[in-house]
Each structure stands twice: as structure tokens, then as C-alpha cells.
Amino acid sequence: MSLVIHRFRTVSSTQDEARRLVDAGRGKPGHVVVADEQTEGRGRFGRAWLSPYGGLYATFIVASHPMVPLVGGVAVLRALGRFGVDASLKWPNDVIVDERKLAGILIEVAADVAFVGIGVNLVEAPLETATSVRAVGGTARLGELVVAIWEEMSEAAEDVLTSYRKGLATLGRRVLVALADGGTVEGTAVDIDAEGRLLVETATGVRAIPSGECAHLQA
């Protein structure tokens, strides 16, 4: 499948623009929306994603399937690796270098289509807790990285659990996971199950966590 790129200077959100294209019959799997900057970029749990000029802000339109979040994470990790970036994943799909966030992924689903929103700090990091491709010695440019991510998405679907586990820095770590209902789970991350859930060994047994905000704790 060939890649079709819809390029914009400024949008409110590439996620919203991709939805509009699909609703209008102008977007489908194999298309990607790319913007130089977003005025209302968002991350997981409704958080704002700072999107100044110079970063990569893209939404890939793909066919929906249960492993899309894992495929997205693996694809970004592999694509960055092509350009000299030695990164890893923090569950579920934050891309990190030395515990600093380099990229984030937001998955939204509508009917049989998934919108894989990806933000990568290319030139600079907008927060002190983040880093950028340039800061870690990477050479990726926006257009090259968009194409590389798309190519890796096609490959990552094969044996994605094995690849995801390999790149996941969370395994073996003490973690604190904030759940959507306001609760928390603390323990040791021991594995990922066939559904992509994080398995955390706690004082009362192993918990399978489908979604949440994960923090790596100091040993």
C-alpha cells in the first residue's frame, strides 16, 4: 500500500484533521496527516501536547485491530533507530531515552479505522522532563521519519508482542500505574499478555492492567 501524505502548515490537531478527511471520504488507511505545528495538540487522557514548530506531528490512518497501540510503539522505536536514536518504550507507548520522553503516541478509534497520532520532539524538547532527536544525536528529518514510521508499521504487525517486549524498558521495573478510575497499582512489571495488558506483580498477586499512566520508580 502506497503512502498518501496530507501536509499542513498549522492545524488544531492532526487527529481532528484526519477524522475530518475520513468523514469527507478523502482519507482512508494508507493516508497520513502531517502538520508543522498544532494549536490544540493532545496526548493521552486529554492532556495537552505542546506542538511548537520544528517537531513531528502526524496522524496515521490505519485499519483498526487490537494490537494497533503496540504496533505504533514498535514502529516509532524502529524508525528512530534508523537515524541513530537508541530509545526504548515506557508502557504503554511513550518513547524514552534515559527516562526522558522523546515521543508520544495517541490511539483513537472510529468504526473500523484507527488514528495513530504521533508526536516526536525533533529539534528541541518543550519540557525539562523531555528530550529531542537532536539532543540525543539523531539525524532524522521530518519527511524521512514520517516515511520510515509508515514502513515500520507494515513490518511491526508481524510478531509484534516479541518486538514490543524487547523494546519495553518497563519490564522488570518497579512501577506505579495510575488508573482511569483514580486508583493506583504499585508493584513490579513482569510481562505483557497477549492483549497488550501490563502484568504487575503486587503484594496481593498479579494484576493485568489494560490502560493507565505508568511511572518508573527508583529501585
Buried (B, 14 or more C-beta within 10 A) or exposed (E): EEBBEBEBEEBBBBBBBBBEBBEEEEBEBBBBBBBBBBEEBBBBEEEEBBBBEBBBBBBBBBEBEEBBBBBBBBBBBBBBBBBEBEBBBBBBBBBBBEEBBBBBBBBBEEEEBBBBBBBBBBBBBBEEEBBBBBBBEBEBEBEEBBBBBBBBBEBBBEEBBEBBBEBBBBBEBBBBBBBEEEEEBBBBBEBBEEEBBBBBEEEEEEBEBEBBBBBBEEE
